[in-house]
Amino acid sequence: MDGKDRQIIRALQQNGRMTNQDLADAVNLSPSPCLRRLRQLETQGVITGYSANVDPTAYGLAITVFVRIRLERHNEVDVKTFEHRVLRMEEVLECHVMTGAMDYQLRVLVPDLKAYEDFIRNRIHPIGGIASIDTSFVYGTVKETSVFPATT
């Protein structure tokens, strides 16, 4: 991947609906080479898909929660069980394996506090093998972007 490929990616991250002509203009290429590079990035799995950015509150999911979880044991069965169950939870938009005091950090979207309580009591607790759960509620967002930083 070279600098021109990165320009294509950044342009699409800023506006995934732009036409190939607009993309070519934005990255200073003619349309055919631009489309060829785009298809190659898709084929190589660098570009993994396209989606719409949606305001969660407008969609009805007003509460964003960061949930940090520490497992009691780190054996293969408990780790796989936890990860398999989390993969099936629609409320969980992200699940990261972490270093430090906690094992996982989840980004969860729910409509209200009652739904969050239900999520913890009926989705997370039944997994078992969880030593602790630490919750932080988002009450404001300063910056949120899906555009990667420019690199040289």
C-alpha positions in Angstrom: 0.0 0.0 0.0 1.4 3.4 -1.0 0.5 7.0 -0.2 -2.1 7.1 -3.1 -3.9 4.1 -1.6 -4.0 5.8 1.7 -5.4 9.0 0.1 -8.1 6.9 -1.5 -9.0 5.3 1.8 -9.1 8.6 3.7 -11.3 10.1 1.0 -13.7 7.2 1.3 -13.7 7.3 5.1 -14.7 11.0 4.8 -17.4 10.3 2.2 -18.1 6.7 1.3 -20.8 7.7 -1.2 -18.6 9.7 -3.5 -18.5 8.7 -7.1 -15.4 7.2 -8.7 -15.0 10.5 -10.6 -15.1 12.5 -7.4 -12.7 10.1 -5.7 -10.3 10.3 -8.6 -10.4 14.1 -8.5 -9.9 14.1 -4.7 -6.7 12.0 -5.0 -5.5 13.4 -8.2 -5.8 10.3 -10.5 -7.8 9.6 -13.6 -10.9 7.5 -13.1 -9.6 4.2 -14.5 -6.5 3.9 -12.4 -8.4 5.1 -9.4 -11.1 2.4 -9.8 -8.4 -0.2 -10.4 -6.7 0.8 -7.1 -10.1 0.8 -5.3 -11.0 -2.7 -6.5 -7.5 -3.9 -5.5 -7.9 -2.5 -2.0 -11.3 -4.3 -1.7 -9.9 -7.6 -3.1 -6.9 -7.5 -0.7 -9.3 -7.0 2.3 -7.9 -3.5 3.1 -11.3 -2.0 2.5 -13.6 -4.4 4.3 -17.0 -2.9 3.6 -19.1 0.3 3.5 -21.7 1.5 6.0 -23.7 4.6 7.0 -22.9 6.6 10.1 -26.1 7.0 12.1 -26.8 9.1 15.2 -27.5 6.6 17.9 -29.9 8.9 19.8 -31.9 9.5 16.7 -32.0 5.8 16.2 -33.4 5.3 19.7 -30.2 4.2 21.5 -29.5 7.2 23.8 -27.1 5.5 26.2 -23.5 4.7 25.3 -21.7 2.6 27.9 -18.1 1.5 28.2 -18.1 -1.8 30.2 -14.8 -3.2 31.4 -14.8 -6.9 32.4 -12.3 -9.0 34.2 -12.6 -12.7 34.1 -12.1 -15.0 37.1 -9.9 -17.4 35.2 -8.0 -17.1 31.9 -8.3 -20.7 30.7 -9.2 -21.5 27.1 -12.8 -22.6 27.9 -13.7 -19.5 29.9 -12.1 -17.1 27.4 -13.8 -18.8 24.4 -17.1 -18.9 26.2 -17.1 -15.3 27.0 -16.0 -14.2 23.6 -18.5 -16.4 21.8 -21.4 -15.1 23.9 -20.3 -11.4 23.4 -20.1 -11.9 19.6 -23.9 -12.7 19.6 -24.9 -9.6 21.6 -26.3 -6.9 19.4 -26.0 -4.3 22.1 -22.2 -4.7 22.0 -20.7 -2.7 19.1 -17.1 -3.3 20.1 -15.3 -5.7 22.3 -11.5 -5.3 22.8 -9.1 -7.5 24.6 -7.1 -5.2 27.0 -3.9 -5.1 28.9 -3.9 -3.9 32.5 -6.4 -4.6 35.3 -9.3 -5.5 33.0 -9.5 -8.2 30.3 -12.1 -6.7 28.0 -13.7 -3.3 27.1 -17.0 -3.3 25.5 -18.8 -0.4 23.9 -22.5 -1.0 24.4 -25.5 1.0 23.1 -28.9 0.8 24.8 -32.1 2.9 24.8 -32.2 3.6 28.5 -30.9 2.7 32.0 -33.5 -0.1 32.4 -32.2 -1.7 29.2 -28.7 -1.5 30.5 -29.7 -3.2 33.7 -31.4 -5.9 31.7 -28.3 -6.3 29.6 -26.1 -6.8 32.6 -28.4 -9.0 34.6 -29.7 -11.2 31.7 -26.9 -11.2 29.1 -23.6 -10.6 30.9 -24.1 -12.3 34.3 -25.3 -15.6 32.9 -22.1 -16.0 31.0 -20.4 -16.9 34.3 -16.7 -16.7 35.1 -16.7 -12.9 35.5 -14.7 -11.5 38.4 -15.7 -7.9 38.0 -17.7 -5.4 35.8 -16.8 -1.7 35.7 -19.2 0.6 33.9 -18.8 4.2 32.6 -21.7 6.0 31.0 -21.0 8.5 28.3 -22.6 11.9 28.9 -20.9 13.7 26.1 -18.6 13.2 23.1 -15.8 15.6 22.3 -14.6 13.8 19.2 -15.7 10.7 17.2 -14.3 9.8 13.8 -13.8 6.8 11.6 -11.1 8.6 9.5 -7.6 7.2 10.1 -4.8 9.7 10.7 -2.6 10.5 7.7 0.7 8.6 7.5 3.8 9.2 5.5 
